Amino acid sequence: MNWDRIEGNWKQVKGEIKEQWGKLTDDEFDMIEGKRDKLVGKIQEKYGCTRDEADAQVSRWADEYDTRH
């Protein structure tokens, strides 16, 4: 998955990401600005998982997003 595509369409993609990680707030999404590493960090923080686990979740989500779009 090319994360640049997600980052470029962040405003549109945000809604789908909110469905996946509902604990993240609108302000946090604004701070993330489509940056993958920031998203991973926020997931790690909010869900209490390791960075590797959060990274794996984002990778799985991005792969699924890619097949849907």
Backbone bond lengths (Angstrom), bond angles and torsions (degrees), N, CA, C in turn:
res aa  C-N    CA-C-N  psi(-1)  N-CA   C-N-CA  omega(-1)  CA-C   N-CA-C  phi
1 M - - - 1.457 - - 1.512 109.00 -
2 N 1.283 115.58 134.34 1.456 121.49 176.90 1.527 108.15 -90.27
3 W 1.319 116.72 105.01 1.465 120.88 -176.74 1.522 111.46 -62.89
4 D 1.322 118.26 -25.13 1.466 121.12 178.97 1.522 111.13 -56.28
5 R 1.321 116.57 -34.91 1.464 120.73 179.60 1.534 110.65 -66.92
6 I 1.324 116.27 -41.62 1.465 120.14 177.91 1.520 109.52 -66.16
7 E 1.318 116.58 -45.87 1.459 120.58 179.95 1.520 111.24 -60.00
8 G 1.321 117.17 -41.33 1.458 121.48 -179.77 1.521 113.39 -66.45
9 N 1.324 116.32 -26.73 1.468 121.59 -179.63 1.519 111.16 -110.27
10 W 1.318 116.84 28.49 1.464 122.07 -172.28 1.520 113.10 -51.87
11 K 1.313 118.10 -43.72 1.467 120.08 -177.23 1.530 111.18 -61.54
12 Q 1.317 117.18 -36.54 1.452 120.81 179.57 1.535 111.21 -78.85
13 V 1.312 117.03 -36.83 1.461 122.87 -175.27 1.528 111.61 -75.91
14 K 1.317 115.99 -27.15 1.468 121.93 -176.57 1.532 112.46 -49.18
15 G 1.302 116.90 -42.90 1.461 120.36 -178.41 1.514 112.62 -61.00
16 E 1.316 116.43 -41.17 1.462 120.02 178.96 1.522 111.04 -68.39
17 I 1.320 116.31 -36.95 1.461 119.93 179.22 1.527 109.64 -69.38
18 K 1.321 117.24 -35.94 1.470 121.05 176.98 1.524 111.01 -60.71
19 E 1.332 116.75 -36.58 1.456 120.37 178.07 1.526 110.75 -63.85
20 Q 1.311 116.94 -37.07 1.459 122.25 -178.18 1.529 111.73 -76.74
21 W 1.321 117.15 -44.16 1.462 122.41 -175.36 1.530 109.15 -124.25
22 G 1.311 116.05 73.96 1.453 123.32 -173.66 1.517 115.98 -67.53
23 K 1.329 117.58 -14.86 1.469 119.65 179.13 1.532 112.03 -74.31
24 L 1.314 117.27 -16.88 1.465 120.39 -179.72 1.527 109.64 -76.75
25 T 1.314 115.99 137.69 1.465 121.39 -177.54 1.527 111.05 -89.64
26 D 1.328 115.37 165.71 1.463 120.10 176.51 1.528 110.98 -60.07
27 D 1.326 116.92 -39.99 1.465 119.86 178.27 1.522 111.29 -61.99
28 E 1.322 116.28 -39.32 1.468 119.50 178.38 1.525 110.69 -66.30
29 F 1.324 116.47 -39.74 1.469 118.95 177.17 1.527 110.96 -62.23
30 D 1.324 116.33 -38.06 1.463 119.94 177.37 1.522 110.68 -64.81
31 M 1.331 117.24 -38.47 1.460 121.20 179.49 1.530 111.83 -70.77
32 I 1.325 116.57 -32.97 1.469 121.24 -179.35 1.524 110.87 -65.40
33 E 1.342 116.63 -37.59 1.464 123.33 176.31 1.525 113.90 52.28
34 G 1.328 117.43 29.57 1.456 120.36 178.30 1.514 114.60 82.91
35 K 1.309 117.97 1.20 1.467 121.55 -178.78 1.528 109.35 -78.98
36 R 1.304 116.14 121.92 1.461 122.00 -176.02 1.520 111.64 -59.04
37 D 1.332 117.30 -46.36 1.466 119.94 -177.09 1.526 111.77 -63.82
38 K 1.323 117.30 -34.20 1.461 120.55 177.39 1.526 110.48 -69.27
39 L 1.331 116.82 -39.57 1.464 120.59 177.33 1.523 110.02 -62.33
40 V 1.307 116.95 -46.28 1.467 120.90 179.17 1.530 110.13 -58.80
41 G 1.320 116.96 -44.74 1.463 120.95 179.71 1.520 112.84 -61.43
42 K 1.320 116.69 -42.67 1.472 120.37 179.80 1.525 111.42 -67.71
43 I 1.323 117.18 -38.28 1.467 120.37 177.34 1.527 109.17 -63.93
44 Q 1.315 116.15 -43.70 1.461 121.24 178.54 1.531 110.22 -58.19
45 E 1.317 115.48 -46.25 1.470 121.72 -178.24 1.534 111.94 -65.49
46 K 1.334 117.03 -49.78 1.467 121.49 -173.82 1.528 113.49 -74.28
47 Y 1.332 116.18 -32.60 1.460 119.52 -174.17 1.526 112.85 -104.07
48 G 1.333 117.03 -1.92 1.455 120.70 175.60 1.519 114.81 63.93
49 C 1.312 116.12 36.97 1.456 119.75 178.86 1.532 109.31 -112.07
50 T 1.317 116.07 172.54 1.459 119.56 178.86 1.525 109.47 -76.02
51 R 1.303 115.11 163.37 1.466 119.79 178.18 1.529 110.10 -61.22
52 D 1.329 116.67 -40.19 1.469 120.18 179.25 1.524 111.47 -62.68
53 E 1.337 116.71 -41.43 1.465 120.19 178.16 1.523 111.19 -64.43
54 A 1.331 116.68 -44.12 1.458 120.64 178.93 1.528 110.71 -63.50
55 D 1.323 116.30 -41.07 1.459 120.98 178.76 1.529 110.77 -62.98
56 A 1.324 116.36 -41.24 1.468 120.38 178.73 1.531 110.79 -64.61
57 Q 1.335 116.59 -40.06 1.467 119.89 177.72 1.525 111.00 -60.87
58 V 1.326 116.09 -44.71 1.471 120.58 -179.25 1.530 109.46 -65.42
59 S 1.315 117.48 -40.84 1.469 120.42 178.96 1.522 111.12 -61.77
60 R 1.341 116.56 -45.12 1.467 119.74 178.09 1.517 110.99 -61.80
61 W 1.337 116.53 -44.71 1.458 120.14 -179.94 1.530 110.24 -61.30
62 A 1.333 116.73 -44.61 1.470 121.03 -177.98 1.528 110.60 -63.36
63 D 1.329 117.69 -39.18 1.468 120.73 177.46 1.508 110.87 -63.57
64 E 1.341 116.81 -42.95 1.459 120.60 177.92 1.532 111.20 -65.70
65 Y 1.317 115.94 -40.77 1.471 120.35 177.71 1.524 109.92 -59.21
66 D 1.320 115.41 -43.37 1.455 120.90 -178.24 1.527 111.76 -62.19
67 T 1.328 117.34 -38.56 1.456 119.16 179.83 1.520 112.18 -72.95
68 R 1.338 116.72 -26.86 1.471 120.26 178.75 1.528 112.57 -80.51
69 H 1.307 117.85 -22.76 1.466 120.27 -174.84 1.479 108.67 -120.23
